[in-house]
């Protein structure tokens, strides 16, 4: 196991792997990490909310070090799905998901399924696997 921190990229053999920690909560997204020990009831929850600062850091990655590669990353990991990720699913996989989690249907219909902060990373990093 390897902890990537709030966000990071590592090379593991031939793979370039990136990741971002946290879940999306709109009210904390624009804040920096203000939490410090000892945590209270509020900061125990807010510490694991994703922040725009992590997205900004990952958007600074460029492919200049690997100019012959088409994507910046081979694998990217996150707790949340990028918003509208259902558009990338096969019909079979989407139906399987909705059979297991029917409450996702309304979020899909309203284009709210997933984390909106991750959308720019999908287009910029273009990982083979998310």
Secondary structure, DSSP 8 states (H G I E B T S, - for coil): -----SEEEEEETTEEEEEE--B--HHHHTS-----SS--HHHHHHTTB--HHHHHHHHT--SGGGTT-SSS-SEEEESS-BTTGGGGS-HHHHHHHHHH-TTHHHHHHTT-SSBGGGHHHHHHH--SB-
